[in-house]
Amino acid sequence: MYSVPPQQNSEASRPFLTWQRIIDWAQEHYRVRSFNKDEKVPTRPGLLYLVQKGAVRLVGTAQVNATGTTPTRLARISPEEAFLGFVGTGQPFEIVAQSPFTLQSYAHVDQTSVIWMYWHDLDNWPHFRREVLDAFRYQHQRKLLWLSTLGQRRTIDRLLGFLTLLIEEYGEPTDEGYCLPFPLTHAQIGSAIGSTRVTVTRLMGKLRQKGMIRTQGDNLLCLPTDSVLTTRNA
């Protein structure tokens, strides 16, 4: 389960000339914009977005009923956020509106560049249209694995499965193994697996003690190389 395949649908796997033409087209039509870390990326339903550089963090917000403290016991509405994953360089994403849920996107690292276009703009690049649809199919498959991981009863199993899926998709080889190229807070991890920051911190310590995960540099999360090789050969 814990193999780390090469990242798919990345800028490196795309024919350079096609990708460069799309970048040139986006600049010519003012369809590209850069964002600082944690800056919100404005989106609209029905549009297609491409991450040219950096990484975009997707967050879901659900309106949930909470019992009020007033004598009338009126229900009040409070938002509850959940981290839904990343969109890496060269990958597409779209935002779908579905009440009472809202999706938002944020630049996860500085100098994140995002291209936006209408779906019919892809008529200019039929091959690229097929690539975008393949990328969405791949993302759908990853989400099914994510849902399977979240169905684990023990929190530590959900945590390890979640980290493994992320590092499988976005990890880069380093001296410590395969590591995420950008940081992820314990609060963000907790929101993704249905736990708390305190619990994630405690369980991360256990995983480190067992040698199942490591950290490098600015708290970048890693899977040890020997674990990756063992699971690949299993």
The 8 nearest C-alpha neighbors of each residue, nearest first, counted from 0:
[[1, 2, 230, 231, 163, 3, 233, 160],
 [0, 2, 230, 3, 227, 163, 231, 167],
 [1, 3, 231, 0, 227, 230, 4, 167],
 [2, 4, 167, 1, 5, 227, 168, 166],
 [5, 3, 2, 6, 167, 168, 7, 170],
 [6, 4, 7, 3, 168, 167, 169, 170],
 [7, 5, 168, 4, 169, 9, 8, 167],
 [8, 6, 9, 5, 12, 168, 134, 4],
 [7, 9, 134, 12, 90, 89, 10, 6],
 [10, 8, 89, 11, 12, 7, 88, 90],
 [9, 11, 89, 13, 12, 88, 8, 18],
 [10, 12, 9, 13, 14, 15, 8, 89],
 [13, 11, 9, 10, 8, 14, 7, 15],
 [14, 12, 10, 11, 15, 18, 9, 8],
 [15, 13, 17, 16, 18, 12, 11, 10],
 [14, 16, 18, 17, 13, 19, 11, 10],
 [15, 17, 19, 18, 14, 20, 13, 21],
 [18, 16, 20, 19, 15, 14, 21, 13],
 [17, 19, 21, 15, 20, 16, 22, 14],
 [18, 20, 22, 16, 21, 17, 15, 23],
 [21, 19, 23, 17, 22, 18, 24, 16],
 [20, 22, 24, 18, 19, 23, 25, 17],
 [21, 23, 19, 25, 24, 20, 26, 18],
 [22, 24, 20, 26, 21, 25, 19, 27],
 [25, 23, 21, 27, 22, 26, 20, 28],
 [26, 24, 30, 22, 28, 27, 23, 31],
 [25, 27, 29, 23, 28, 24, 31, 30],
 [26, 28, 24, 25, 29, 23, 30, 22],
 [27, 29, 25, 30, 26, 24, 31, 23],
 [30, 28, 26, 27, 31, 25, 32, 24],
 [31, 29, 25, 28, 115, 114, 26, 116],
 [30, 32, 114, 113, 25, 29, 26, 115],
 [31, 33, 112, 113, 114, 34, 30, 29],
 [34, 32, 112, 111, 110, 113, 31, 35],
 [35, 33, 111, 110, 38, 106, 112, 109],
 [34, 36, 109, 38, 110, 37, 106, 111],
 [35, 37, 109, 108, 106, 107, 38, 34],
 [38, 36, 106, 105, 107, 39, 35, 108],
 [39, 37, 35, 106, 105, 36, 34, 40],
 [38, 40, 105, 104, 41, 37, 106, 103],
 [39, 41, 105, 104, 42, 38, 106, 34],
 [42, 40, 39, 43, 104, 103, 105, 38],
 [43, 41, 40, 94, 44, 103, 46, 104],
 [42, 44, 46, 45, 94, 41, 95, 93],
 [45, 43, 94, 95, 46, 96, 42, 93],
 [44, 46, 43, 47, 93, 94, 95, 117],
 [47, 45, 117, 44, 116, 43, 93, 118],
 [46, 48, 93, 116, 115, 117, 118, 92],
 [49, 47, 115, 92, 91, 114, 93, 116],
 [50, 48, 91, 114, 113, 90, 51, 115],
 [51, 49, 113, 88, 89, 52, 90, 112],
 [50, 52, 112, 113, 88, 89, 49, 114],
 [53, 51, 112, 88, 111, 50, 54, 113],
 [54, 52, 111, 88, 108, 112, 110, 87],
 [55, 53, 87, 107, 86, 88, 111, 106],
 [54, 56, 106, 86, 107, 105, 85, 104],
 [57, 55, 85, 105, 107, 104, 84, 106],
 [58, 56, 104, 83, 84, 103, 85, 82],
 [59, 57, 82, 103, 83, 81, 102, 104],
 [60, 58, 102, 81, 80, 101, 103, 83],
 [59, 61, 80, 101, 79, 100, 78, 102],
 [62, 60, 100, 79, 78, 99, 63, 101],
 [61, 63, 78, 77, 99, 76, 79, 60],
 [62, 64, 77, 76, 61, 78, 65, 79],
 [65, 63, 76, 75, 74, 77, 66, 62],
 [64, 66, 75, 74, 76, 67, 63, 77],
 [67, 65, 74, 75, 72, 73, 68, 64],
 [66, 68, 72, 74, 73, 69, 75, 65],
 [67, 69, 72, 70, 66, 73, 71, 74],
 [68, 70, 72, 71, 67, 73, 66, 74],
 [71, 69, 72, 68, 73, 67, 66, 74],
 [70, 72, 69, 73, 68, 67, 74, 66],
 [73, 71, 67, 69, 70, 68, 66, 74],
 [74, 72, 67, 71, 75, 66, 69, 68],
 [73, 75, 66, 67, 65, 64, 72, 76],
 [76, 74, 65, 64, 67, 73, 66, 77],
 [75, 77, 64, 63, 62, 65, 74, 78],
 [76, 78, 63, 62, 75, 79, 64, 65],
 [79, 77, 62, 61, 60, 63, 80, 76],
 [78, 80, 61, 60, 62, 77, 81, 63],
 [81, 79, 60, 59, 78, 58, 61, 82],
 [80, 82, 190, 59, 58, 191, 83, 60],
 [81, 83, 58, 191, 190, 187, 84, 57],
 [84, 82, 57, 58, 81, 191, 59, 85],
 [83, 85, 57, 82, 56, 86, 58, 165],
 [86, 84, 56, 55, 57, 87, 54, 83],
 [85, 87, 55, 54, 90, 56, 88, 84],
 [86, 88, 54, 90, 85, 89, 50, 55],
 [87, 89, 52, 50, 90, 51, 53, 54],
 [88, 90, 10, 9, 50, 51, 87, 49],
 [89, 91, 88, 87, 50, 49, 86, 8],
 [92, 90, 49, 48, 50, 131, 89, 47],
 [93, 91, 48, 47, 49, 90, 94, 86],
 [92, 94, 47, 48, 46, 95, 44, 91],
 [93, 95, 44, 102, 96, 43, 42, 92],
 [94, 96, 44, 97, 93, 102, 45, 101],
 [97, 95, 101, 44, 98, 94, 100, 102],
 [96, 98, 100, 99, 95, 101, 102, 94],
 [99, 97, 100, 96, 101, 61, 62, 95],
 [98, 100, 62, 61, 97, 101, 60, 63],
 [101, 99, 61, 98, 97, 60, 62, 102],
 [100, 102, 60, 59, 96, 61, 97, 103],
 [103, 101, 59, 58, 94, 60, 100, 104],
 [102, 104, 58, 57, 59, 101, 105, 94],
 [103, 105, 57, 40, 56, 39, 58, 55],
 [106, 104, 39, 56, 40, 37, 38, 55],
 [105, 107, 55, 37, 36, 38, 108, 111],
 [106, 108, 36, 55, 37, 56, 54, 105],
 [109, 107, 36, 106, 53, 111, 54, 110],
 [110, 108, 36, 35, 111, 34, 107, 106],
 [111, 109, 34, 35, 33, 112, 108, 53],
 [110, 112, 53, 34, 52, 33, 109, 106],
 [113, 111, 33, 52, 51, 32, 50, 110],
 [112, 114, 50, 51, 31, 32, 49, 33],
 [115, 113, 31, 49, 30, 48, 50, 25],
 [116, 114, 48, 30, 47, 49, 31, 113],
 [117, 115, 47, 46, 120, 118, 48, 114],
 [118, 116, 46, 120, 119, 47, 115, 45],
 [117, 119, 120, 121, 47, 116, 46, 45],
 [118, 120, 121, 117, 122, 123, 116, 128],
 [121, 119, 122, 118, 117, 123, 116, 124],
 [120, 122, 123, 119, 124, 128, 118, 125],
 [121, 123, 120, 124, 119, 125, 128, 118],
 [122, 124, 121, 120, 125, 119, 127, 128],
 [123, 125, 127, 121, 122, 126, 128, 17],
 [126, 124, 128, 127, 122, 123, 121, 129],
 [127, 125, 129, 128, 124, 130, 131, 17],
 [126, 128, 130, 124, 129, 125, 131, 121],
 [129, 127, 125, 131, 130, 126, 121, 124],
 [130, 128, 132, 126, 127, 131, 133, 125],
 [129, 131, 127, 133, 128, 132, 134, 126],
 [130, 132, 134, 128, 133, 129, 127, 135],
 [133, 131, 135, 129, 134, 130, 136, 128],
 [132, 134, 130, 136, 131, 135, 129, 137],
 [135, 133, 131, 137, 132, 136, 8, 130],
 [134, 136, 138, 132, 137, 133, 139, 131],
 [137, 135, 139, 133, 134, 138, 132, 140],
 [136, 138, 134, 140, 135, 139, 133, 141],
 [139, 137, 135, 141, 140, 136, 134, 142],
 [140, 138, 136, 142, 137, 141, 135, 143],
 [141, 139, 137, 143, 142, 138, 136, 144],
 [140, 142, 138, 144, 143, 139, 145, 137],
 [143, 141, 145, 139, 144, 140, 146, 138],
 [142, 144, 146, 140, 145, 141, 147, 139],
 [145, 143, 147, 141, 142, 146, 148, 140],
 [144, 146, 142, 148, 143, 147, 141, 149],
 [147, 145, 149, 143, 148, 144, 142, 150],
 [146, 148, 144, 150, 145, 149, 143, 151],
 [147, 149, 145, 150, 146, 157, 160, 151],
 [148, 150, 146, 151, 147, 157, 192, 145],
 [149, 151, 147, 148, 152, 146, 157, 145],
 [152, 150, 149, 148, 157, 153, 156, 147],
 [151, 153, 150, 154, 156, 157, 149, 155],
 [154, 152, 156, 155, 151, 157, 158, 150],
 [153, 155, 157, 156, 158, 152, 151, 194],
 [154, 156, 158, 157, 153, 159, 202, 199],
 [157, 155, 159, 158, 153, 154, 160, 151],
 [158, 156, 154, 160, 155, 148, 149, 159],
 [157, 159, 155, 161, 156, 160, 154, 162],
 [158, 160, 162, 156, 161, 157, 163, 155],
 [159, 161, 163, 157, 158, 162, 148, 156],
 [162, 160, 158, 164, 163, 159, 157, 165],
 [163, 161, 165, 159, 164, 160, 166, 158],
 [162, 164, 160, 166, 161, 165, 167, 159],
 [165, 163, 167, 161, 162, 166, 160, 168],
 [166, 164, 162, 168, 167, 163, 169, 161],
 [165, 167, 170, 169, 163, 168, 164, 179],
 [168, 166, 3, 164, 165, 170, 163, 169],
 [167, 169, 165, 166, 6, 170, 164, 3],
 [168, 170, 166, 167, 179, 165, 6, 171],
 [171, 169, 166, 179, 178, 177, 167, 168],
 [170, 172, 177, 178, 179, 173, 169, 180],
 [173, 171, 177, 176, 178, 170, 174, 175],
 [174, 172, 176, 175, 177, 171, 178, 224],
 [173, 175, 176, 172, 177, 224, 223, 215],
 [176, 174, 173, 223, 221, 177, 224, 215],
 [177, 175, 224, 223, 173, 222, 174, 172],
 [176, 178, 172, 171, 170, 221, 222, 173],
 [179, 177, 221, 170, 171, 220, 180, 176],
 [178, 180, 170, 181, 220, 166, 219, 169],
 [179, 181, 178, 170, 171, 219, 182, 169],
 [180, 182, 179, 219, 183, 108, 107, 220],
 [183, 181, 219, 218, 184, 180, 179, 217],
 [182, 184, 187, 185, 181, 188, 219, 220],
 [185, 183, 187, 186, 188, 182, 196, 189],
 [184, 186, 188, 196, 187, 199, 189, 200],
 [185, 187, 196, 189, 184, 188, 190, 195],
 [188, 186, 190, 184, 189, 185, 82, 191],
 [187, 189, 185, 191, 186, 190, 184, 192],
 [188, 190, 194, 195, 186, 191, 187, 192],
 [189, 191, 81, 187, 193, 188, 192, 82],
 [190, 192, 82, 188, 189, 81, 193, 83],
 [193, 191, 189, 190, 194, 149, 157, 188],
 [192, 194, 190, 191, 189, 195, 149, 81],
 [193, 195, 189, 192, 190, 198, 196, 199],
 [196, 194, 189, 198, 197, 199, 186, 190],
 [195, 197, 186, 199, 185, 189, 198, 200],
 [198, 196, 200, 195, 199, 201, 185, 186],
 [197, 199, 201, 195, 200, 196, 202, 194],
 [198, 200, 196, 202, 201, 197, 203, 185],
 [199, 201, 203, 197, 198, 202, 196, 185],
 [202, 200, 198, 204, 199, 203, 197, 205],
 [203, 201, 205, 199, 204, 200, 198, 155],
 [204, 202, 206, 200, 205, 201, 199, 207],
 [203, 205, 207, 202, 201, 206, 208, 200],
 [204, 206, 202, 208, 203, 207, 209, 201],
 [207, 205, 203, 209, 211, 208, 204, 212],
 [206, 208, 210, 204, 212, 209, 205, 213],
 [209, 207, 205, 210, 206, 204, 211, 212],
 [208, 210, 206, 207, 211, 205, 212, 204],
 [211, 209, 207, 208, 212, 206, 213, 223],
 [212, 210, 206, 209, 207, 222, 223, 213],
 [213, 211, 222, 207, 210, 221, 206, 223],
 [214, 212, 221, 207, 220, 222, 223, 215],
 [215, 213, 220, 219, 218, 221, 216, 212],
 [214, 216, 219, 218, 217, 220, 213, 175],
 [215, 217, 218, 219, 214, 220, 182, 178],
 [216, 218, 219, 215, 182, 214, 181, 220],
 [219, 217, 214, 216, 215, 220, 182, 183],
 [220, 218, 215, 214, 182, 217, 179, 216],
 [219, 221, 214, 178, 179, 213, 218, 215],
 [222, 220, 178, 213, 177, 214, 212, 176],
 [221, 223, 212, 177, 176, 213, 224, 178],
 [224, 222, 176, 226, 225, 175, 221, 212],
 [223, 225, 176, 227, 226, 228, 222, 177],
 [224, 226, 228, 227, 223, 229, 176, 222],
 [227, 225, 229, 223, 224, 228, 230, 222],
 [226, 228, 224, 230, 225, 229, 2, 231],
 [229, 227, 231, 225, 226, 230, 224, 232],
 [230, 228, 226, 232, 227, 231, 225, 233],
 [231, 229, 233, 227, 232, 228, 1, 2],
 [230, 232, 228, 2, 229, 233, 227, 1],
 [233, 231, 229, 230, 228, 227, 2, 226],
 [232, 230, 231, 229, 228, 0, 2, 1]]
